[in-house]
Amino acid sequence: MPVLLTKEENSRVIEMAWEDRTPFEAIKQQFDLNESQVILLMRSSLKRGSFRLWRERVSGRATKHLKLRNPDISRGYCPTQYKQR
């Protein structure tokens, strides 16, 4: 059964999927979307070329999967990523 997301949630999932240090497990925990569902969402939301670039970027990337990630990294994003506005 597909998870229905608001426009804002959809945008946040796309943002998290593009982030190098945000694992798919974090998206699963926050939005109840597994990796396959995130891939489908990205495929339907991005242009073909952007989707291809994203897939090349995340395929095999250790930081996108908790099991492959260095156990010393406990954060989901870079400390300077979210700047105060």
N, C-alpha and C positions, 0 to 999 in steps of 0.2 A: 504494500500500500504506500503510495507516494506521500511524502511529507509536504504539506502546504506551508509555504513561507510568505511572509509579507515582502514587499518590495525592499524594505530596509534590511530585513534578514537575508534576503537573496544577495543583496549587495555586500553584506558583511561576510557571507560564506565565500563569495568570489574573492574578496579581499584576503581572507584567511588562506584560501587555496593558493593564491599567488605568493604569499609570504613564505620565505624559505624555511624559517624556523618554527612555523606553526604546523604541528603534525596533524594528520588526518584524524587521529584519535581525539584531538581537541575539538574538531568540528563535529565529530560524532557525539561527544559529551554535551556540547552546547546546543546543537541543532538536530540531533538524532539522524544524521546523514552519514552512511558509511562511505568508504572510498569510492565504490562503484556509483553510488548516488551522486557524489560530488562530481565525478567525471561526467555523468549524464547532465548534471546541471550546468557544468562548464561548457559542455558541447552545445547545449541549447542556448546558452547566454552569450557566448563569445562568437566573434567572426571566425571563420574556418582557419585562417592563418594564425590568429591569436590563440585559438585552441591548440593548434599543432605546436606552437612555441611553448605553451604552458605544459603540454604533455612531455615534450622533450626535456623541459626544465625539471619537472618533478619525477620523471621516471628514474628509479634507482637512487634518488636523493635520500641519503640516510636521515637527514633532519626532518623529513616528512613522515617518518614512521618511528614510533617510540622504540620498537624492538631493535631497529638499526642504529638508533641515536646513541651518541656518547652519553653514558649515565651521569656525567658531570654537568650536563646541560639540563637544567630543570625549568627554565623559562620558555615561554612560547614565542617571545619576540625580543628584539634587540632593545636594551634600555633606552636608547635614544630614538626609537622608532616613533613613539607617540609624544609629540612635543606639546607643551602647554600653549593654549591659544588665548 
